[in-house]
Amino acid sequence: APRKFKAGTPAGKMCYEDFVWFILSEEDKTTDTALTYWFRCVDLDGDGVIRAREMLYFYEEQLRRLEGWNQEPVQFEDLLCQLHDMLAPHQEGHFTL
């Protein structure tokens, strides 16, 4: 989880406050809070850097969905190149907030 669940909640479960954070971050992804929330979701190892292997984890699920719909997917390497061109990270392949 991108933020610790409120104390007293059963392990791995969201309470109402946790759910509100999730919904607010889902509805308006343009806020700094939402960007931080989703960045932490994708940063699987929690080191503050999103690398290709972490993006590939989520890409593979989308690839299966596209294949199920008989859609032609964008190759991961092309997607990674586009992200690099758009975001221009200081270190190649290391995306940070």
C-alpha positions as CSV (number, residue, x, y, z in Angstrom):
1,A,0.0,0.0,0.0
2,P,1.3,3.5,-0.8
3,R,0.5,4.7,2.7
4,K,0.1,2.7,6.0
5,F,-3.4,1.6,6.7
6,K,-4.9,3.2,9.8
7,A,-4.1,1.4,13.0
8,G,-6.7,-1.1,14.3
9,T,-7.7,-2.2,10.9
10,P,-7.3,-6.0,10.2
11,A,-4.1,-6.7,8.3
12,G,-4.4,-6.0,4.6
13,K,-7.8,-4.3,4.9
14,M,-8.8,-0.7,4.3
15,C,-10.8,1.2,6.8
16,Y,-13.1,4.1,5.6
17,E,-10.3,6.7,5.9
18,D,-7.9,4.5,3.8
19,F,-10.6,4.1,1.2
20,V,-11.2,7.8,1.0
21,W,-7.5,8.4,0.3
22,F,-7.7,5.7,-2.4
23,I,-10.8,7.2,-4.1
24,L,-9.5,10.8,-3.9
25,S,-6.3,9.7,-5.6
26,E,-8.2,7.7,-8.2
27,E,-10.6,10.5,-9.1
28,D,-8.1,13.3,-9.6
29,K,-4.7,12.1,-10.5
30,T,-3.4,15.7,-11.2
31,T,-2.8,16.5,-7.5
32,D,0.6,16.1,-5.8
33,T,-1.0,13.8,-3.3
34,A,-2.5,11.6,-6.0
35,L,0.8,11.5,-7.9
36,T,2.6,10.5,-4.8
37,Y,0.0,7.8,-4.0
38,W,0.2,6.2,-7.4
39,F,4.0,6.5,-7.6
40,R,4.3,4.6,-4.4
41,C,1.9,1.9,-5.8
42,V,4.1,1.4,-8.8
43,D,7.4,1.6,-6.8
44,L,7.3,-2.0,-5.8
45,D,10.5,-2.1,-3.9
46,G,9.9,1.3,-2.2
47,D,13.3,2.8,-3.1
48,G,11.8,6.0,-4.5
49,V,12.7,5.0,-8.1
50,I,10.6,3.3,-10.7
51,R,12.6,1.1,-13.0
52,A,11.7,-0.9,-16.1
53,R,11.2,-4.1,-14.1
54,E,8.6,-2.5,-12.0
55,M,6.8,-1.1,-15.0
56,L,7.0,-4.4,-16.7
57,Y,5.2,-6.0,-13.8
58,F,2.1,-3.8,-14.5
59,Y,2.6,-3.8,-18.3
60,E,2.3,-7.6,-18.5
61,E,-1.2,-7.6,-17.0
62,Q,-2.3,-4.9,-19.5
63,L,-0.8,-7.0,-22.3
64,R,-2.9,-10.0,-21.3
65,R,-6.0,-7.9,-21.3
66,L,-5.3,-6.4,-24.8
67,E,-4.5,-9.9,-26.1
68,G,-7.9,-11.1,-24.7
69,W,-9.6,-8.3,-26.7
70,N,-7.6,-9.1,-29.8
71,Q,-6.0,-5.6,-29.7
72,E,-2.5,-5.0,-31.0
73,P,-0.4,-3.9,-28.0
74,V,2.4,-1.3,-27.9
75,Q,5.7,-3.1,-27.3
76,F,7.1,-2.5,-23.9
77,E,10.4,-1.3,-25.3
78,D,8.5,1.4,-27.3
79,L,6.5,2.4,-24.3
80,L,9.7,2.7,-22.2
81,C,11.3,4.8,-24.9
82,Q,8.3,7.1,-25.1
83,L,8.2,7.6,-21.3
84,H,11.9,8.4,-21.3
85,D,11.4,11.0,-24.1
86,M,8.5,12.6,-22.3
87,L,9.9,12.6,-18.8
88,A,13.6,13.0,-19.5
89,P,14.9,11.4,-16.3
90,H,18.3,12.5,-15.0
91,Q,19.5,8.9,-15.1
92,E,18.3,6.7,-18.0
93,G,15.6,4.2,-16.9
94,H,15.3,5.7,-13.4
95,F,12.0,7.6,-12.9
96,T,11.5,9.6,-9.7
97,L,8.9,12.0,-8.4
